[in-house]
Amino acid sequence: MWIDTHCHLDAHEFGGAAVDIARQAGEAGVSMIVLVAVDRGNFATVAGLAASIPNACYALGIHPIFVPQAADEDLAALRAAVEASLGDPRFVGVGEIGLDFFIPMLCEPDMRAKQERFFREQLRIARDFGLPALMHVRRSQDQVLKHLRQIIPPGGIAHAFNGSFQQAQNFIDLGFHLGFGGAMTFTRALQIRRLAAELPLDAIVLETDAPDIAPAWIHPGRNSPGELPRIGATLAALRGLEEEEIRLATHRNALAAIPRLESLQSLIAAL
């Protein structure tokens, strides 16, 4: 079965259809969907949504795009929420966290410093509780790596990876996996497709980032986790492998990147 390691089913684009969309993804072969939080205001939402969807789990974090309006109390609330969620088998990591140096407002000196401070504190939370970090690394790979070398959580994923081969290797050397999704389905995305084709297969996990980063065949429409098998087929074609090889490899990689997934899947299978 396929695992979507990064999804936002709570996004307004899905309206009230998230449960049905997850069910359809399950029927298409997606055994697990990782729902990532973006700010304090949706911690309870993603946890509740994951509880209502058999093939879903969740991570808690403050996304860099939401850092401008975040307060230091939100970091304390995140730490408390993570600690309180450790007994929930559907809770799997800290995310979505990271740095974004693409949006001009986020690149202003004060906001850049705030982003980095929030990222470092969230890395500490992941490290302190032994959880993987699910990271946003847009135009910020080197800066993310700098902080990871100083505060090292037990692995995780560089989501929507679009860096260099050297940066990719640096993440791999630190024990992280690299997320690939709809962007690699575009023939013009030459660098991403080269990375997907040539990086070690055991470093790659699949994701949709739904409703965002729609693959070529539905762009500019709304993405959904049900597109993951076809995204996986694209990766198979790029690497000259059978789809089943990619399914098995990326499933295994997702369990390595997010270890709590394995016990959750065992629990679900026993129900």
C-alpha positions as CSV (number, residue, x, y, z in Angstrom):
1,M,0.0,0.0,0.0
2,W,1.0,3.6,-0.6
3,I,1.7,6.2,2.2
4,D,1.1,9.9,1.7
5,T,3.6,11.4,4.1
6,H,2.4,15.0,3.8
7,C,-1.2,16.2,3.4
8,H,-3.5,18.9,4.6
9,L,-7.0,17.3,4.5
10,D,-8.2,20.0,6.9
11,A,-7.7,22.7,4.3
12,H,-10.8,24.7,3.4
13,E,-10.5,23.5,-0.2
14,F,-11.8,20.2,0.9
15,G,-14.9,21.6,2.6
16,G,-16.6,18.8,4.5
17,A,-15.5,16.1,2.2
18,A,-12.2,15.1,3.9
19,V,-13.5,11.8,5.2
20,D,-14.9,10.8,1.8
21,I,-11.7,11.9,0.0
22,A,-9.6,9.8,2.4
23,R,-11.9,6.8,1.9
24,Q,-11.5,7.2,-1.9
25,A,-7.7,7.3,-1.4
26,G,-7.9,4.1,0.6
27,E,-9.8,2.4,-2.2
28,A,-7.1,3.6,-4.6
29,G,-4.4,1.9,-2.4
30,V,-3.3,4.6,0.0
31,S,-3.0,2.9,3.3
32,M,-2.0,5.9,5.4
33,I,-2.2,9.7,5.1
34,V,-0.1,11.9,7.3
35,L,-2.0,15.1,8.2
36,V,0.3,17.9,9.2
37,A,-0.7,20.9,11.3
38,V,0.2,24.5,10.4
39,D,-0.5,26.5,13.5
40,R,-1.9,26.3,17.1
41,G,-5.4,26.9,15.8
42,N,-5.6,23.7,14.0
43,F,-3.8,21.3,16.4
44,A,-7.2,19.9,17.6
45,T,-8.6,19.9,14.1
46,V,-6.0,17.7,12.6
47,A,-6.0,15.4,15.6
48,G,-9.8,15.1,15.4
49,L,-9.8,14.6,11.7
50,A,-7.2,11.8,12.0
51,A,-9.4,10.1,14.7
52,S,-12.3,10.1,12.3
53,I,-10.4,8.6,9.3
54,P,-9.2,5.0,9.5
55,N,-6.3,5.6,7.2
56,A,-5.0,8.9,8.7
57,C,-2.6,10.0,11.4
58,Y,-1.2,13.4,12.3
59,A,1.7,15.6,13.2
60,L,1.7,18.9,15.2
61,G,3.7,22.0,14.4
62,I,3.8,25.7,13.4
63,H,4.4,26.2,9.7
64,P,6.9,29.1,8.8
65,I,4.1,30.9,6.9
66,F,2.1,31.1,10.1
67,V,5.1,32.3,12.2
68,P,4.3,36.1,11.6
69,Q,1.1,35.9,13.6
70,A,2.4,33.3,16.1
71,A,3.4,34.1,19.7
72,D,5.9,32.5,22.0
73,E,3.0,31.1,24.0
74,D,2.2,29.0,20.9
75,L,5.5,27.3,21.2
76,A,4.7,26.4,24.8
77,A,1.3,25.2,23.7
78,L,2.9,23.0,21.0
79,R,5.3,21.4,23.5
80,A,2.3,20.7,25.8
81,A,0.2,19.3,22.9
82,V,3.0,17.1,21.8
83,E,3.5,15.7,25.3
84,A,-0.2,15.2,25.7
85,S,-0.5,13.4,22.3
86,L,2.3,10.8,22.9
87,G,-0.3,8.3,24.1
88,D,-2.3,8.7,20.9
89,P,-1.2,6.0,18.4
90,R,-2.3,8.3,15.6
91,F,0.2,11.0,16.6
92,V,3.4,10.5,14.6
93,G,5.7,13.6,14.6
94,V,6.4,17.3,14.7
95,G,5.3,19.2,11.6
96,E,4.9,21.1,9.5
97,I,7.9,23.1,10.7
98,G,10.8,24.7,8.8
99,L,11.9,27.8,7.0
100,D,10.5,29.7,4.0
101,F,12.7,32.2,2.2
102,F,10.6,32.4,-1.0
103,I,7.9,34.8,0.2
104,P,9.4,38.3,0.4
105,M,7.8,39.3,3.7
106,L,9.2,36.2,5.3
107,C,12.7,37.2,4.2
108,E,12.7,40.6,6.0
109,P,15.4,40.5,8.7
110,D,13.1,40.5,11.7
111,M,10.8,37.9,10.3
112,R,13.7,35.7,9.1
113,A,15.1,35.8,12.7
114,K,11.7,34.9,14.1
115,Q,11.3,32.0,11.7
116,E,14.7,30.6,12.7
117,R,13.9,31.0,16.4
118,F,10.6,29.1,16.0
119,F,12.2,26.4,13.9
120,R,15.0,25.8,16.4
121,E,12.5,25.6,19.3
122,Q,10.4,23.1,17.3
123,L,13.5,21.1,16.5
124,R,14.1,20.9,20.3
125,I,10.6,19.7,20.8
126,A,11.1,16.9,18.2
127,R,14.5,16.0,19.7
128,D,13.3,16.1,23.3
129,F,10.3,13.7,22.6
130,G,12.2,11.5,20.2
131,L,10.0,12.4,17.2
132,P,10.7,12.9,13.5
133,A,10.5,16.5,12.1
134,L,8.4,17.0,9.0
135,M,10.0,20.1,7.4
136,H,9.2,22.8,5.0
137,V,12.4,23.8,3.2
138,R,11.4,26.2,0.4
139,R,14.5,28.2,-0.7
140,S,16.0,27.4,2.7
141,Q,17.8,24.1,2.4
142,D,21.2,25.3,3.6
143,Q,19.7,27.2,6.5
144,V,17.6,24.3,7.6
145,L,20.7,22.0,7.4
146,K,22.6,24.5,9.6
147,H,20.1,24.3,12.3
148,L,19.7,20.5,12.0
149,R,23.4,20.0,12.6
150,Q,23.0,21.9,15.9
151,I,19.7,20.4,17.1
152,I,19.3,16.9,15.7
153,P,15.9,15.2,16.0
154,P,15.7,11.5,15.2
155,G,15.2,11.9,11.5
156,G,12.2,13.1,9.5
157,I,11.4,14.4,6.1
158,A,12.5,17.4,4.0
159,H,9.1,17.9,2.3
160,A,8.8,18.9,-1.3
161,F,12.5,18.7,-1.8
162,N,13.9,20.9,-4.6
163,G,17.5,21.5,-3.7
164,S,20.9,20.3,-5.2
165,F,22.3,16.8,-5.1
166,Q,24.8,18.0,-2.5
167,Q,22.1,19.4,-0.3
168,A,20.2,16.1,-0.7
169,Q,23.2,14.1,0.4
170,N,23.6,16.4,3.4
171,F,20.0,15.6,4.5
172,I,20.6,11.9,3.9
173,D,23.8,12.0,5.9
174,L,21.9,13.5,8.9
175,G,19.3,10.7,8.7
176,F,16.5,12.4,6.9
177,H,14.4,11.4,4.0
178,L,13.3,13.5,1.0
179,G,9.7,14.1,0.0
180,F,8.7,14.0,-3.7
181,G,5.2,14.6,-5.1
182,G,3.3,16.3,-7.9
183,A,6.1,18.6,-8.9
184,M,8.1,15.7,-10.4
185,T,5.2,14.8,-12.8
186,F,5.9,18.0,-14.9
187,T,8.3,17.3,-17.8
188,R,9.7,20.8,-17.4
189,A,10.7,20.2,-13.8
190,L,14.1,18.9,-14.9
191,Q,16.0,19.2,-11.6
192,I,13.4,17.6,-9.5
193,R,13.0,14.8,-12.0
194,R,16.8,14.2,-12.0
195,L,16.8,14.1,-8.2
196,A,13.9,11.7,-8.2
197,A,15.6,9.5,-10.8
198,E,19.1,9.5,-9.4
199,L,19.0,9.8,-5.6
200,P,19.2,6.6,-3.6
201,L,15.8,5.1,-3.6
202,D,15.9,4.4,0.1
203,A,16.1,8.1,0.7
204,I,12.8,8.9,-1.0
205,V,9.3,9.1,0.3
206,L,6.1,10.1,-1.5
207,E,3.6,12.8,-0.7
208,T,0.9,14.9,-2.2
209,D,0.8,18.1,-0.1
210,A,-2.9,18.1,-1.0
211,P,-4.7,20.3,-1.8
212,D,-1.5,21.9,-3.1
213,I,1.2,20.9,-5.6
214,A,-1.3,19.2,-7.9
215,P,0.3,16.8,-10.4
216,A,0.4,17.6,-14.1
217,W,-2.8,15.7,-15.0
218,I,-5.0,17.8,-12.8
219,H,-3.0,21.1,-12.5
220,P,-4.2,23.7,-11.6
221,G,-7.0,21.8,-9.8
222,R,-7.2,20.6,-6.3
223,N,-4.8,17.8,-5.4
224,S,-5.9,14.9,-3.2
225,P,-4.2,11.9,-1.6
226,G,-5.9,9.6,-4.1
227,E,-3.4,10.9,-6.7
228,L,-0.5,9.3,-4.8
229,P,-0.4,5.9,-6.7
230,R,-0.2,7.7,-10.0
231,I,2.6,10.0,-8.6
232,G,4.3,6.8,-7.6
233,A,3.9,5.5,-11.1
234,T,5.7,8.6,-12.3
235,L,8.6,7.9,-10.0
236,A,8.7,4.3,-11.3
237,A,8.9,5.5,-14.9
238,L,11.7,8.0,-14.0
239,R,13.8,5.3,-12.4
240,G,12.9,2.5,-14.9
241,L,11.4,0.3,-12.2
242,E,8.1,-1.5,-11.8
243,E,5.4,0.3,-9.8
244,E,5.4,-2.4,-7.2
245,E,9.1,-1.9,-6.5
246,I,8.4,1.8,-5.9
247,R,5.4,1.1,-3.8
248,L,7.3,-1.4,-1.5
249,A,10.4,0.8,-1.3
250,T,8.6,4.1,-0.5
251,H,6.3,2.3,2.0
252,R,9.4,0.9,3.8
253,N,11.1,4.4,3.6
254,A,8.0,6.1,5.1
255,L,8.1,3.7,8.1
256,A,11.8,4.4,8.6
257,A,11.2,8.2,8.4
258,I,8.2,8.1,10.7
259,P,8.6,5.1,13.0
260,R,5.3,5.4,14.8
261,L,3.6,4.6,11.5
262,E,4.6,1.0,11.8
263,S,2.9,0.3,15.1
264,L,-0.2,2.3,14.0
265,Q,-0.5,0.2,10.8
266,S,-0.2,-2.9,12.9
267,L,-2.9,-1.7,15.2
268,I,-5.2,-0.8,12.3
269,A,-4.6,-4.2,10.7
270,A,-5.6,-5.9,14.0
271,L,-9.0,-4.1,14.2
